[in-house]
Amino acid sequence: MLWAVTTTSQPHVDPPGQPAAGDSATLQGAGRGETPGAAPLRRSGDAAHAEPRRSSWAPGRVNLIGDHTDYNEGTALPMAVDLGVLMHLYPDPETSILSITSDAQSAPAEIDLTALDIGENLSRVTPFWARYIAAVCTVMGGVRSGGTLEITSTLPAGAGLSSSAALEVATALAFGYEGDPMTLALLTQRAEHVATGVPCGIMDQLTVAAATPGNGLLIDFHTMSLAHVPIPTSVDVVVIHSGERRSLAAGHYAERRAECEAAAVSIGPLGLASRLDLPALADPVLRRRARHVITECERVRDYARALSSGDLIGAGQLMFESHRSLAEDFEVSTPALDAMVEVLRDTPGVRGARLTGAGFGGCAVALADHGARIGEAAERYRQIYTPSTRSAAWSASLAGRYWIVEPSAGAQLIS
């Protein structure tokens, strides 16, 4: 069954002075964590009434705790959300041209599937967002038949909610991937490396592929084992945009990964190290990077136990500690994200908050009681925070927008 989207396509923005609990990402026909979708899109012209040959859905993800741990053989606890990417593929074996439209993009794209390789030809694919689709087709191999691909998305790009991973996983399913979630995650992780050159870890793709309804996903990146941790129904998970669009392609992510690798030369994989290993690192920068990863992995395990036992005060405190570590030891926060977390800390009913994703902009995530005045917090943030310098990454219209999200199922082929 295809579910009808009713409220998730636009985030919530409270009018000034009008507090509200937020824009719940609730879908008609979808209960807590069920897979959303949409009625089949219709093409124009002769195919106006044709049904898509293959339709796929892939959610975004929010990381509750555990950032920059995946590529260090550590642990993390993300969850899939009920915002995501829906694809309808109309294959045409008579052409190698894939024509793509997306409601999230201003212009369509075309890809010649017979002209792709991992290298210069792929780097010439424009616009940039289409490169993710081209990269998946390339790493899958054997994708030569074109057609029409129609995409709808309820995920804000550049927010740290894994819109690129959702796009990659949905593409693989639409083009016929059949296999287990782990292999799907590895394939689409490779596609992200090829598309962007960013050496991302596997957390995003694995969460998008393997999540289950109502649960967070506790991932051990050393053993690659997964455990499903119920998210208490007594709280909301809220994602709030700082107004800074996030980009990892500027080199900061690769720099942090290189620093972790340098520290690991002395003390081994950081996710397996302990605080007792830190004095072996003479370089103060490498010591701070390692301290973040080591203590973050401790926090992830404690957070899972806190959620499982219903200790929301303890879980919230761990989120605040995680943000401080990301800001001070790993240096991936920004003044905007710091201001957002402090506003949330002072908001009644908010149990904890932290930046989510790799940092360098994007969103914060909060654990909050039902009815917490998130709208008032968002308005207060907009009033107190103004960036010292304006840049293309700043969007006043995004600042303070928020989503109440549900722990949802992983990606699926839905027809």
C-alpha positions in Angstrom: 0.0 0.0 0.0 1.2 3.5 -0.8 0.5 6.0 1.9 -0.6 9.6 1.3 1.7 12.4 2.6 -0.3 15.0 4.4 1.9 17.2 6.5 5.6 16.4 6.1 6.5 18.3 3.0 7.0 21.6 4.8 8.7 22.3 8.1 7.1 24.3 10.9 7.7 28.0 11.3 5.8 29.6 14.1 4.5 33.2 13.5 6.2 35.6 15.8 4.7 35.5 19.3 2.7 32.3 18.5 4.1 29.3 20.3 3.2 25.9 19.2 4.5 22.4 19.8 5.8 22.0 16.2 5.1 20.4 12.9 4.8 16.7 13.5 6.0 14.6 10.6 2.8 12.5 10.8 1.5 10.8 7.7 -2.0 9.8 6.8 -2.3 6.1 7.2 1.1 5.8 8.9 1.4 4.9 12.6 4.4 5.5 14.8 7.4 4.6 12.6 5.5 3.1 9.7 6.9 3.6 6.2 5.4 6.7 4.5 5.1 7.2 0.8 2.8 8.9 -1.7 0.3 8.1 -4.3 2.0 7.3 -7.7 3.0 10.3 -9.7 1.7 10.7 -13.2 3.7 11.5 -16.2 2.6 13.8 -18.9 1.9 12.9 -22.5 1.2 9.4 -23.7 2.2 7.9 -20.3 -0.1 10.1 -18.3 -1.9 7.2 -16.7 1.0 4.8 -16.5 2.0 3.3 -13.1 5.7 3.4 -12.2 7.5 0.1 -12.8 9.4 0.4 -9.5 8.8 2.7 -6.5 11.1 3.0 -3.6 11.2 4.9 -0.3 14.2 5.8 1.8 14.0 7.7 5.1 16.4 10.3 6.4 18.1 9.8 9.7 18.9 11.8 12.8 21.8 10.8 15.0 20.7 10.9 18.6 24.3 10.5 19.9 27.6 9.3 18.6 29.1 11.5 15.9 32.5 11.0 14.2 32.6 7.5 15.7 31.7 5.4 12.7 35.0 5.7 10.9 36.8 5.1 14.2 35.3 1.7 14.9 33.2 3.1 17.7 29.5 3.2 18.4 26.5 5.4 17.6 22.8 5.5 18.1 20.9 7.1 15.2 17.3 6.5 14.1 15.5 6.7 10.8 12.9 9.5 10.5 9.5 9.7 8.8 10.9 12.3 6.4 12.5 10.9 3.3 12.8 10.4 -0.4 10.2 8.7 -2.6 11.1 7.6 -6.1 9.1 6.4 -9.1 11.1 4.8 -11.9 9.6 4.4 -15.4 12.2 2.4 -17.3 12.6 2.6 -21.0 14.9 0.0 -22.6 15.0 1.9 -25.8 17.2 4.6 -24.4 20.2 5.0 -22.1 19.2 8.5 -21.1 17.8 8.8 -17.6 15.6 11.9 -17.2 15.2 13.0 -13.6 12.9 15.5 -12.0 12.7 16.3 -8.3 10.3 18.5 -6.4 13.3 19.6 -4.2 15.3 20.9 -7.2 14.6 23.8 -9.5 15.8 22.1 -12.7 15.7 18.6 -14.1 18.7 16.5 -14.9 19.7 14.0 -17.6 22.3 11.2 -17.3 23.6 9.0 -20.1 24.0 5.7 -18.3 26.3 4.3 -20.9 28.8 7.2 -20.5 29.5 6.8 -16.7 32.6 5.6 -15.1 34.2 6.2 -11.7 36.3 9.3 -12.6 36.2 12.2 -14.9 32.9 11.3 -16.6 31.1 11.1 -13.3 32.5 14.4 -12.1 31.0 16.1 -15.2 27.5 15.1 -14.2 25.4 18.2 -13.5 23.6 19.4 -11.5 25.6 18.2 -8.5 22.6 16.4 -6.8 22.2 14.1 -9.9 25.8 12.9 -9.2 24.5 10.8 -6.3 22.2 8.9 -8.6 24.8 8.5 -11.3 27.3 7.2 -8.7 24.9 4.6 -7.5 24.2 3.4 -11.0 27.9 3.3 -11.6 28.9 1.2 -8.5 25.9 -1.1 -9.1 27.2 -1.9 -12.6 25.1 -3.1 -15.5 22.6 -0.2 -15.2 22.2 0.8 -18.9 18.5 1.3 -19.5 17.3 4.8 -19.0 13.8 6.2 -18.7 12.1 8.6 -16.3 12.8 9.0 -12.6 10.5 11.1 -10.5 11.6 12.1 -7.0 9.7 13.7 -4.2 11.4 14.6 -0.9 10.3 15.8 2.5 14.0 16.1 3.7 15.7 19.4 3.9 19.0 19.3 2.1 22.1 20.4 4.0 20.5 19.9 7.4 22.5 16.9 8.6 19.5 14.5 8.1 21.2 12.4 5.5 19.3 13.5 2.4 22.2 12.2 0.2 22.1 8.7 1.9 18.4 8.5 1.4 18.7 9.5 -2.2 21.4 6.9 -2.8 19.6 4.0 -1.0 16.3 4.8 -2.8 18.1 4.8 -6.1 19.7 1.4 -5.5 16.3 -0.1 -4.7 14.6 1.5 -7.6 17.2 0.2 -10.0 16.9 -3.4 -8.8 19.2 -3.9 -5.8 18.3 -7.2 -4.1 20.2 -8.1 -1.0 20.7 -7.5 2.7 20.8 -4.0 4.3 24.5 -4.2 5.2 25.6 -4.9 1.6 23.2 -2.1 0.5 24.8 0.3 3.0 28.3 -0.6 1.8 27.3 -0.1 -1.8 25.8 3.3 -1.3 28.6 4.4 1.0 30.9 3.7 -1.9 28.6 5.7 -4.2 28.9 8.7 -1.8 32.7 8.5 -1.8 32.6 8.4 -5.6 30.1 11.2 -5.9 31.6 13.7 -3.5 35.2 12.6 -2.7 34.2 12.9 1.0 35.5 9.8 3.0 32.2 9.4 5.0 31.6 6.6 7.4 28.8 4.1 6.9 26.4 5.2 9.7 24.0 7.2 7.4 23.6 4.5 4.8 23.3 1.7 7.3 20.7 3.6 9.3 18.7 4.4 6.2 18.8 0.7 5.1 18.4 -1.2 8.4 16.3 0.8 10.8 13.1 -0.6 12.3 9.9 1.2 13.4 9.8 2.7 16.8 13.5 2.1 17.5 16.9 3.7 17.4 19.7 1.7 15.9 22.7 1.0 18.2 25.6 0.3 15.9 29.0 -1.1 16.8 31.2 -0.2 13.9 34.0 -2.5 15.0 31.9 -5.7 14.9 29.3 -4.2 12.6 26.6 -5.5 14.9 23.2 -3.8 15.3 20.8 -3.6 18.2 17.4 -2.0 18.2 16.7 0.3 21.1 13.1 1.4 21.7 12.6 5.2 21.7 10.3 6.0 24.6 6.8 7.2 23.4 6.7 9.6 26.3 9.0 12.1 24.5 9.4 13.8 21.2 12.5 13.8 19.1 12.8 17.3 17.6 15.1 18.5 14.9 15.7 22.2 14.7 17.6 24.0 11.9 20.4 26.4 12.9 20.0 28.4 9.6 23.5 27.3 8.4 23.4 24.9 5.5 25.9 22.1 6.1 28.5 21.0 3.6 31.2 18.4 4.1 32.9 18.9 0.8 34.9 21.9 2.0 37.5 19.7 3.5 36.9 19.9 7.3 35.4 16.4 7.5 38.4 14.9 5.7 40.7 16.9 8.0 39.0 15.5 11.2 39.2 12.0 9.8 42.9 12.4 9.0 43.5 13.6 12.5 41.8 10.6 14.0 43.8 8.3 11.7 47.0 10.0 12.9 46.0 9.4 16.5 45.2 5.8 15.8 48.7 5.2 14.7 49.8 5.7 18.3 46.9 4.2 20.3 45.0 2.0 17.8 41.4 2.5 16.6 39.9 5.3 18.7 36.6 3.6 19.2 38.5 0.7 20.9 40.8 2.9 23.0 40.3 4.1 26.5 41.0 7.3 28.4 44.1 5.6 29.8 45.6 5.7 26.3 45.3 9.5 25.9 48.7 10.4 27.6 50.4 8.6 24.7 49.3 11.3 22.4 51.8 14.2 22.7 50.0 16.4 20.1 47.3 18.3 21.9 45.0 18.5 18.9 45.2 14.7 18.3 44.6 14.2 22.0 41.5 16.3 22.0 40.2 14.5 18.8 40.8 11.1 20.5 39.2 12.2 23.7 36.0 13.1 21.9 35.8 9.7 20.2 36.6 7.7 23.3 34.2 9.6 25.6 31.5 9.7 22.9 31.5 5.9 22.6 31.1 5.8 26.4 28.2 8.2 26.1 26.5 6.1 23.4 26.5 3.0 25.5 25.2 4.9 28.6 22.6 6.6 26.4 21.3 3.3 25.2 21.0 2.0 28.7 19.3 5.3 29.8 16.6 5.0 27.1 16.0 1.4 27.8 15.5 2.1 31.5 13.4 5.2 30.9 16.0 7.5 32.5 15.3 10.6 30.3 17.1 13.0 32.6 20.3 10.9 32.3 19.8 10.6 28.5 19.3 14.3 28.1 22.5 15.1 30.2 24.5 12.8 27.9 23.3 14.8 24.9 24.4 18.1 26.4 27.8 16.5 27.2 28.1 15.2 23.7 27.6 18.6 22.3 30.2 20.1 24.5 32.7 17.5 23.4 31.9 18.0 19.7 32.3 21.8 20.2 35.5 21.8 22.4 37.4 18.6 21.6 36.4 17.9 18.1 35.7 21.5 17.0 32.9 20.8 14.6 30.2 23.0 16.1 29.5 26.6 15.1 28.4 29.7 17.0 24.9 29.2 15.6 24.6 25.6 16.8 26.1 26.5 20.2 23.4 29.2 20.5 20.7 26.8 19.5 21.7 24.2 22.1 21.9 26.8 24.9 18.4 28.1 24.0 17.1 24.5 24.1 18.9 23.9 27.5 16.9 26.8 29.0 13.6 25.6 27.5 11.2 23.9 30.0 10.5 20.3 29.0 13.7 19.8 26.9 15.6 16.9 28.4 18.7 17.2 26.2 20.0 18.7 23.0 23.1 18.5 20.8 24.2 19.2 17.2 23.4 16.2 15.0 25.4 14.9 12.0 29.0 15.8 11.3 28.6 19.4 12.4 29.8 22.5 10.5 26.2 23.7 10.4 22.9 22.0 9.9 20.6 21.0 12.8 20.4 20.3 16.5 18.4 17.4 17.9 16.5 17.6 21.1 14.7 15.1 23.4 11.7 16.9 24.7 8.5 16.2 26.7 5.3 16.3 24.7 4.1 19.9 24.6 7.5 21.4 25.3 7.5 25.0 24.0 9.8 24.3 21.1 8.1 27.1 19.0 9.0 29.6 21.7 12.6 28.3 21.7 12.8 28.6 18.0 11.6 32.2 18.1 14.0 33.1 20.9 16.9 31.7 18.8 15.9 33.8 15.8 15.8 36.8 18.1 19.2 36.4 19.8 21.3 34.9 17.0 22.6 36.8 14.1 25.7 35.5 12.2 28.7 37.8 12.4 29.3 37.4 8.7 26.7 36.6 6.1 27.6 33.8 3.7 25.9 31.7 1.1 25.5 29.0 3.7 23.3 31.1 5.9 19.5 31.1 5.4 17.4 33.3 7.6 14.3 31.4 6.4 15.7 28.1 7.6 16.8 29.4 11.1 14.5 28.0 13.7 12.5 25.7 11.5 11.8 22.5 13.3 10.4 19.0 12.8 9.0 16.5 15.3 10.1 13.2 13.9 9.2 9.6 14.5 11.5 6.6 14.7 10.8 4.9 11.4 11.4 1.9 9.2 14.3 1.7 6.9 14.2 1.8 3.1 11.8 -0.3 1.1 10.9 -1.2 -2.4 7.2 -0.4 -2.3 6.0 -1.5 -5.7 
